[in-house]
Amino acid sequence: MRLSSRNPHYAPRATQHATRNMIYHITSHIAWNEAQAKGEYAAPSLANEGFIHCSTISQVLPVAENFYKGQTGLVLLVIDPALLSSTLNWEPPSGGAPPPGVPESETFPHIYGPINLNAVTKIIDLETSEDETFILPPNL
């Protein structure tokens, strides 16, 4: 795995996260099933933006609430960065400001290429509480 940034003036945050920490990606059950048939996962953002958006564990719920509110049938891919075949960059949010609940100083993991299936160590159903806010399982 290579940690880098597409902006050559953007440093030292590119290596601020230990590679032993997992990263996370939200997708649908359908997209994950299709990925298993294809042998790799590629989110639509890979074609549109050149990378796959991921999050740290503390970023997952704010991202889910901001971008996936009201959606069902979602899963959370738990990804081991050390197993990725594609490049992982830690960068500011692609849209400028982070979603509410994420400090502006935080960077996000972006994967520049498809996700090889063996890098996904766990798949978790992303569920909501009674008030329809997303919740994470306690064993995560």
PyMOL commands that set and color helices and strands:
alter all, ss='L'
color gray80, all
select helices_A, chain A and resi 13-15+29-38+44-49+57-67+81-83+117-119
alter helices_A, ss='H'
color red, helices_A
select strands_A, chain A and resi 3-4+23-28+40-41+52-53+74-79+87-91+108-112+115-116+120-125+127-128+134-135
alter strands_A, ss='S'
color yellow, strands_A
deselect
rebuild
show_as cartoon
